[in-house]
Amino acid sequence: MATFPDFDPQYSATKRSQPNLRITQFGDGYQQRTTFGLNQDPKVWALTFNVKDSDADTIETFLENEAKNGTSFDWSPPDESTSYKWICRSFNREMFESDRSRITASFEQVFEP
């Protein structure tokens, strides 16, 4: 299991939750809601890394390799000491000035042993 390189994202990081709910709508307007599954609230983080080009190369290579291999990686969200398992299906790299790059990525939490 690979671990994401030790780079901290900017504090414009956004965490999204979307609990996996099953909703049954009855004819009289009544709803019954229940969570579905064991891990019913996976998180998605929108992250931005403003780093030197060499560090951006490291991040980009890591994310590309994990995507090609179809494997998850360990990463600890900001201000948390516990690492969880994540995948990254989408990231962008912007070279915004000399020797500086901005990588934006979406980390999706996965549940596996």
N, C-alpha and C positions, 0 to 999 in steps of 0.2 A: 504494500500500500504506500503510495507516494504521499508526501506532505508538500503543500503549497509553499513556495519559497517565502522567506521571512521578509515580506514587504507589507507595510501598513497602508491601507487605503485612506483616501482623504475622508474627512468627516462630513462629506455630503453623502455618505453611504445610506442607502435606504433598505429597510427590511420590510418584506411583504409577507403577510400570512393570509391563507385562504383555506380555512378548515374544510375538510371533506364532509359535507353534510348531505344527508338524504332527506328530502322534504316531501311529505305526502299532503296534498291539498284535497280537502273534503268539500263537498258541494255547498255546505253552509258557511264557507269562508274559513273554517277552522283548519289550522296547519299542525302537523306533527313533524318535529325535526329530531334527527338523531345523527350523531357522528358515525362515520363508516370506516372500519378498519382499525388496525392497531396504531398506526402512525398517521393520524388523521389531520395533522396540522404541519405539513412541511413548510419550511421557510424558503424565501427567495431573496437574495441580496443583490442589489444593484450597486456596483463598486466602481470607483475611479482611482487609478494609480497614476500620479504624476512623478515620473522617475527619469533618471538618465537613460540614454539610448541603450547602453549595455545592460542595465537592469530590465528595461522593457524587452530586450531580446531574450533574457532569461525567463521572464513571465510568459512571453509569447510562445517560446519553445516548449515550456512546461505544459501550457494549456493545449497546444496542438498535439503533443504526444499523448496526453490523457484522452483527448477526443479520438485520435486515431486508434488507440488501444481499447476504447470503450470502457475505460476504468474510472472509478471515482478516486477522489483524493481527500486527504484530511486537511481541514482548515478551521481555525478558531475565529469566530466573528469578533468585531471590535468590542472591547471591554468585557470579553468573556475568556475564561481560562480553559474551558472545555473545548476540545476539537470534535467536529462532526464530519460526516462524509458528504461530499458535494460532487456535482458534475458542472461543467461549464459548456453549454451548447452554443453560446454566442459571446464574442468579444470583438472589440475594435481597437485599432491603434491609430493615434493621430500624432504626427510629428509637428509640434506647434512652435518650436524654436530650436536653435542649434543645440544639439546634444541633449534634447529633452523630448520625451514622448508622454502621451497620455493614453493609458489603456483603460477602456471601460468594459466591464464584464458583468455577466449575470451568473451568479452561483446558485444552483438549485440543490436543496438538501435531498439526499437519498437515504434509504434505510436498508442496510445490508450488513451481514456479519463482518 
